[in-house]
């Protein structure tokens, strides 16, 4: 493994990137599809792993009722107007 190389994915969550995600209506899913973001990430991760580089996926996680989610977060039911 390279001592200096890591790929870090932060909050690449279905709520943002999947067409059925809570924030799909904000255009994130369309952007991912239009610009091939998921395929580019898959290639990047495959390349990193084939080189023995570290791959880290950092994800936010919440209970079903989103009690840990800050109220000002776009994922917050209070802000989005959507039930969890």
C-alpha distances in whole Angstrom, upper triangle without the diagonal:
4,6,9,8,10,12,15,18,21,24,24,27,30,32,31,30,32,35,37,35,37,36,36,40,38,37,33,33,35,33,30,32,33,30,28,25,24,23,22,19,19,18,15,14,14,12,9,9,9,7,4,5,7,11,14,17,20,23,27,29,33,35,38,40,38,39,36,36,37,40,40,36,37,36,39,42,44,43,42,46,44,44,41
4,5,6,8,11,14,18,21,24,24,27,30,32,31,30,32,36,37,35,37,36,36,40,38,36,33,33,35,32,29,31,32,29,27,25,24,24,21,19,19,18,15,14,15,12,10,10,11,8,7,6,8,11,14,18,20,24,27,30,33,36,39,41,38,39,36,36,37,40,39,36,36,36,39,42,44,42,42,45,44,45,41
4,6,9,12,15,18,21,24,25,28,31,33,32,31,34,37,39,36,38,37,37,40,38,37,33,34,36,33,31,33,34,31,29,27,26,26,23,21,22,21,18,17,18,16,12,13,15,11,10,8,9,13,14,18,20,24,27,29,33,36,39,40,38,39,35,35,36,39,38,35,36,36,38,42,43,42,42,45,44,45,42
4,7,10,13,16,19,22,23,26,29,31,30,29,32,35,37,34,36,34,35,38,36,34,31,32,33,30,28,31,32,28,27,24,24,24,21,19,20,19,16,16,17,15,12,14,15,12,11,8,9,12,14,17,19,22,25,28,32,35,38,39,36,37,34,33,34,37,36,33,34,34,36,40,41,40,40,43,42,43,40
4,7,10,13,16,20,20,23,26,28,26,26,28,32,33,31,33,31,32,35,33,31,28,28,30,27,25,27,28,25,23,21,21,20,18,16,17,16,12,12,14,12,8,11,12,9,9,6,7,9,11,14,16,20,23,26,30,33,35,37,34,36,32,31,32,35,34,31,31,31,34,37,39,37,37,41,40,40,38
4,6,10,13,16,16,20,23,25,23,22,25,29,30,28,29,28,29,32,30,29,25,25,28,25,22,25,26,23,21,18,18,18,16,13,14,14,11,10,12,11,8,10,12,10,9,6,5,6,7,11,13,16,19,22,26,29,31,33,30,32,29,28,29,32,31,28,28,28,31,34,36,34,34,37,36,37,34
4,7,10,13,13,16,19,21,20,19,21,25,27,24,26,25,25,28,26,25,21,22,24,21,18,21,23,20,18,15,14,15,13,10,11,12,8,7,11,10,7,9,12,11,11,8,6,5,6,8,11,14,17,20,24,27,29,31,28,30,27,26,27,30,28,25,25,25,28,31,33,31,31,34,33,34,31
4,6,10,10,14,17,19,17,17,20,23,24,22,23,22,23,26,24,23,19,20,22,20,18,21,22,20,18,15,14,16,14,11,13,14,11,10,13,13,11,12,16,15,14,11,8,6,5,6,7,11,14,17,20,24,26,28,25,26,23,22,23,26,25,22,22,21,24,28,30,28,28,31,30,31,28
4,7,6,10,13,15,13,13,16,19,21,18,20,18,19,22,21,20,16,16,19,17,14,17,19,17,16,12,11,14,12,9,11,13,11,10,13,14,12,14,17,17,17,14,11,8,6,5,6,8,11,14,18,21,23,25,22,24,21,20,21,24,22,19,19,18,21,24,27,25,24,28,26,27,25
4,6,9,12,13,12,12,15,19,20,17,17,16,17,21,19,18,15,16,19,17,15,18,20,18,17,14,13,16,15,12,14,17,14,13,17,18,16,17,21,21,20,17,14,11,8,6,5,6,9,12,15,19,21,22,19,21,18,16,17,20,19,15,16,15,18,21,23,22,21,25,24,25,22
4,5,9,9,8,10,13,16,16,13,14,13,14,17,16,16,13,14,17,15,14,17,19,18,17,14,13,16,16,13,15,18,16,15,19,20,19,20,23,24,23,20,17,14,11,8,6,5,6,9,12,16,17,19,16,18,15,14,15,17,16,13,13,12,15,18,20,19,18,21,20,21,18
4,7,9,7,7,10,13,14,12,13,12,13,16,15,14,11,11,14,13,11,14,16,15,14,10,9,13,13,10,12,15,14,13,16,18,17,18,21,22,22,19,17,13,11,8,8,7,9,12,14,18,19,20,18,20,18,16,18,20,19,15,14,13,17,19,22,20,19,22,21,22,19
4,5,6,6,8,11,11,9,10,10,11,15,14,14,11,11,14,14,12,14,17,17,16,13,11,15,16,13,14,18,17,16,19,21,20,21,24,25,25,22,20,16,14,10,10,7,8,9,12,15,15,17,15,18,16,14,17,18,18,14,13,11,14,16,19,18,16,19,17,18,15
4,5,5,5,8,8,6,8,9,9,13,13,13,10,9,13,13,11,13,16,17,15,13,11,15,16,14,15,19,19,18,20,23,23,23,26,27,27,25,23,19,17,13,13,10,11,11,13,15,15,17,15,19,18,16,18,19,19,15,13,11,15,16,19,18,16,18,16,17,14
4,6,6,8,7,4,5,6,7,10,11,12,9,9,13,14,12,14,17,18,17,15,14,18,19,17,18,22,22,21,24,26,25,26,29,30,30,28,25,21,19,15,14,11,11,11,12,14,13,15,13,16,16,13,15,16,16,12,10,8,11,12,16,14,12,15,13,14,12
4,6,8,9,6,7,5,6,9,9,9,6,6,10,10,9,12,14,15,15,12,12,16,16,15,17,20,20,19,22,24,24,25,28,29,29,26,24,21,18,15,14,12,12,13,14,17,17,18,16,19,18,15,16,17,16,12,10,9,13,14,17,15,13,16,15,16,15
4,7,8,7,9,8,7,10,10,9,6,4,8,8,6,9,11,12,11,9,9,12,14,12,14,17,17,17,20,22,22,23,26,27,27,25,23,20,18,15,15,13,14,15,17,20,19,21,19,22,21,18,20,21,20,16,14,13,16,18,21,19,16,19,17,19,17
4,5,5,9,9,7,10,12,10,8,6,9,11,9,9,13,14,13,12,10,13,16,15,15,19,19,19,21,24,24,24,27,29,29,27,25,22,20,17,17,15,16,16,17,19,18,20,19,22,22,20,22,22,21,18,15,14,17,18,21,20,17,19,17,18,16
4,6,9,8,5,8,10,9,9,5,8,11,10,9,12,14,14,14,13,16,18,18,18,21,22,22,24,27,27,28,30,32,32,31,29,25,24,21,21,18,19,19,20,21,20,21,20,24,24,21,23,23,22,19,16,15,18,18,21,20,16,18,16,18,17
4,7,8,6,9,11,12,11,9,11,14,13,13,16,18,17,17,15,18,21,20,21,24,25,24,26,29,29,29,32,34,34,32,30,26,25,21,21,18,18,17,18,19,16,18,18,21,22,20,22,21,21,18,15,13,16,16,19,18,15,16,13,14,14
4,5,5,8,10,11,9,8,11,13,12,14,16,18,17,16,15,18,20,19,20,23,24,23,25,28,28,28,31,33,32,30,28,24,22,19,18,15,14,14,14,16,14,16,15,18,19,16,18,18,18,15,12,10,13,13,16,15,12,14,12,13,12
4,6,7,9,11,10,10,13,15,15,16,19,20,20,18,18,22,23,21,23,26,26,26,28,31,30,31,34,35,35,32,30,26,24,20,19,16,14,14,14,15,13,14,13,16,17,14,15,15,15,12,9,7,10,10,13,11,8,10,8,10,9
4,5,5,7,7,8,11,12,12,14,16,17,18,16,16,20,21,20,22,25,25,25,27,29,29,30,33,34,34,31,29,26,23,20,19,16,15,15,16,18,17,17,15,18,18,15,16,15,14,11,8,7,11,11,14,12,9,12,11,13,13
4,5,6,6,5,7,10,10,11,13,15,16,15,15,18,19,19,21,23,24,24,26,28,29,30,32,34,34,31,30,26,24,21,20,18,17,18,18,20,19,20,18,22,21,18,19,19,18,15,11,11,14,15,17,15,12,14,13,15,15
4,5,8,8,9,11,13,13,15,17,18,17,18,21,22,22,24,27,27,27,30,32,32,33,36,37,37,35,33,29,28,24,23,21,20,21,21,22,21,21,19,23,23,20,20,19,18,16,12,12,15,15,17,14,11,13,12,15,16
4,6,8,9,10,12,13,14,16,17,16,18,21,21,21,23,26,26,26,29,31,31,32,35,36,36,33,32,28,26,23,22,20,19,20,21,23,22,22,20,23,22,19,19,18,16,14,10,12,14,15,16,13,11,14,14,17,17
4,6,5,6,9,10,10,12,14,13,15,18,18,19,21,23,23,24,27,28,29,30,33,34,34,32,30,27,26,22,22,20,20,22,22,25,24,24,22,25,25,21,22,21,19,17,13,14,17,18,20,17,14,17,17,20,20
4,5,5,6,9,10,11,12,10,12,15,16,15,18,20,20,21,23,25,25,27,29,30,31,28,27,23,22,19,18,17,17,19,20,23,22,23,21,24,23,20,20,20,18,15,12,13,17,18,20,17,15,18,17,20,19
4,5,5,6,9,10,10,10,10,13,15,15,16,19,19,20,22,24,25,26,28,30,30,28,27,23,22,19,19,17,18,19,21,23,22,23,21,25,24,21,22,23,21,18,15,15,18,19,22,19,17,19,18,20,19
4,5,5,6,9,10,10,12,14,15,16,18,20,21,22,24,25,26,28,30,31,32,30,29,25,25,22,22,21,21,23,24,27,26,27,25,28,28,25,25,25,23,21,17,18,21,22,24,22,19,21,20,23,22
4,5,5,6,8,8,10,13,13,14,16,18,18,20,22,23,24,26,28,29,30,28,27,23,23,20,21,20,21,23,25,27,27,28,26,29,28,24,25,25,23,20,17,18,22,23,25,22,20,23,22,25,24
4,6,6,6,5,7,9,10,11,13,15,15,16,19,20,21,22,24,26,27,25,24,20,20,17,18,17,19,21,23,26,25,27,25,28,27,24,25,26,24,21,18,18,22,23,26,23,21,24,23,25,24
4,6,5,7,8,9,11,12,13,15,17,18,19,21,23,24,25,27,28,27,26,23,23,20,21,20,22,24,26,28,27,29,27,31,30,27,28,29,27,24,21,21,24,25,28,26,23,25,24,26,25
4,6,8,10,11,12,14,16,17,18,20,21,22,24,26,27,28,30,28,28,25,25,23,24,23,25,27,28,31,30,32,30,33,32,29,30,30,28,25,22,23,26,27,30,27,24,27,26,29,28
4,6,9,9,9,11,13,14,15,17,19,19,21,23,24,25,27,25,25,22,22,21,22,22,24,26,28,31,31,32,30,33,32,29,30,30,28,25,22,23,27,29,31,28,26,29,28,30,29
4,6,5,6,9,10,11,12,14,16,17,18,20,21,23,24,23,23,20,20,19,21,21,23,25,27,30,30,32,30,33,31,29,30,31,29,26,23,23,27,29,31,29,27,30,28,30,29
4,6,5,6,9,10,10,12,14,15,16,18,20,21,22,20,20,17,17,15,17,17,19,22,24,27,27,29,27,30,28,26,27,28,26,23,21,21,25,27,29,27,25,28,27,28,27
4,5,5,6,9,10,11,12,14,15,16,18,20,21,19,19,15,16,14,16,16,18,20,23,26,26,28,26,29,27,25,27,28,27,23,21,21,24,26,29,27,25,28,26,27,25
4,5,5,6,9,10,11,12,14,15,16,18,20,19,19,16,17,16,18,19,22,24,26,29,29,31,29,33,31,29,31,32,31,27,25,24,28,30,33,31,29,32,30,31,29
4,5,5,6,9,10,11,12,14,15,17,18,17,17,14,16,15,18,19,22,24,27,30,30,33,30,33,31,29,30,32,30,27,25,25,29,31,33,31,29,32,31,33,30
4,5,5,6,8,10,10,12,14,15,16,14,14,11,12,11,14,15,18,21,24,27,28,30,28,30,28,26,28,30,28,25,23,23,27,29,31,29,28,31,29,31,28
4,5,5,6,9,10,10,12,14,15,14,14,11,13,12,16,17,20,22,25,28,28,31,29,32,30,28,30,32,31,27,26,25,29,31,33,32,30,33,31,32,29
4,5,5,6,9,10,10,12,14,13,14,12,15,15,18,20,23,25,29,31,32,35,32,35,33,31,33,35,34,30,29,28,32,34,37,35,33,36,34,35,33
4,5,5,6,9,10,11,12,11,12,10,12,13,16,18,22,24,27,30,32,34,31,34,31,30,31,34,32,29,28,27,31,33,36,34,32,36,34,35,33
4,5,5,6,8,10,10,9,9,7,10,10,14,16,20,22,25,28,30,32,30,32,30,29,30,33,32,28,27,26,30,32,35,33,32,35,33,34,31
4,5,5,6,9,10,10,11,10,13,14,17,19,23,25,28,31,32,35,33,35,33,32,34,36,35,32,31,30,33,35,38,37,35,38,36,37,34
4,6,5,6,9,9,11,10,14,15,19,21,25,27,31,34,35,37,35,38,35,34,35,38,37,33,32,32,35,38,40,38,37,40,39,39,37
4,5,5,6,5,7,7,11,13,16,19,23,25,29,32,33,36,33,36,33,32,33,36,35,31,31,30,34,36,39,37,36,39,38,39,36
4,5,5,5,7,7,11,13,17,19,23,25,29,31,33,36,33,35,33,32,34,37,36,33,32,31,34,37,40,38,37,40,38,39,35
4,5,8,10,11,15,17,20,23,27,29,32,35,36,39,37,39,36,36,38,41,40,36,36,34,38,40,43,42,40,43,41,42,39
4,5,9,11,15,17,21,24,27,29,33,36,38,40,38,40,37,36,38,41,40,36,36,35,38,41,44,42,41,44,43,43,40
4,7,9,13,16,19,22,26,28,31,34,36,38,36,38,35,35,36,39,39,35,35,34,37,40,43,41,40,44,42,42,39
4,6,10,13,16,19,23,25,29,32,34,36,34,35,32,32,33,36,35,32,32,32,35,37,40,38,38,41,39,40,37
4,7,10,13,16,20,22,26,28,31,33,30,32,29,28,30,33,32,29,30,29,32,34,37,36,35,38,37,37,34
4,7,10,13,17,19,23,26,28,30,27,29,26,26,27,30,30,26,26,25,28,31,34,32,32,35,33,34,30
4,6,10,13,15,19,22,24,27,24,26,22,22,24,27,26,23,24,22,25,28,30,29,29,32,30,31,27
4,6,10,12,16,19,21,23,21,23,20,19,21,24,23,20,20,19,22,24,27,26,25,28,27,27,24
4,7,10,13,17,19,21,18,19,16,16,18,21,20,17,18,16,19,22,24,23,23,26,25,25,22
4,6,10,13,15,17,14,16,14,13,15,18,18,14,15,13,16,18,21,20,20,23,21,21,18
4,7,11,13,14,11,13,10,9,11,14,15,12,13,11,12,15,18,17,17,20,19,18,15
4,7,10,11,9,11,8,9,12,15,16,13,14,11,12,14,17,17,17,19,17,17,13
4,6,8,5,7,6,7,10,13,15,12,13,10,10,12,14,15,15,17,15,14,10
4,5,5,6,7,9,12,14,17,15,16,12,12,12,15,17,17,17,15,13,9
4,6,8,10,10,14,15,18,15,16,12,11,11,14,16,15,16,13,10,7
4,5,8,9,12,12,15,14,15,11,10,9,11,14,14,13,11,8,6
4,5,5,9,9,12,11,12,8,7,8,10,12,12,13,11,10,7
4,6,8,9,12,12,14,11,9,10,11,13,14,15,14,12,10
4,6,9,12,11,13,11,9,11,12,14,15,17,16,15,12
4,6,8,7,9,7,6,9,10,11,12,14,13,13,11
4,5,5,9,9,7,10,9,9,12,14,15,15,13
4,6,8,8,5,8,6,6,9,11,12,13,12
4,7,8,7,10,8,6,9,12,14,15,15
4,5,5,9,9,7,9,12,13,14,13
4,6,8,9,6,6,10,11,13,12
4,6,9,7,7,10,9,10,9
4,5,5,6,8,8,9,8
4,5,5,5,5,5,6
4,6,6,7,8,9
4,6,8,10,11
4,5,8,10
4,7,9
4,6
4
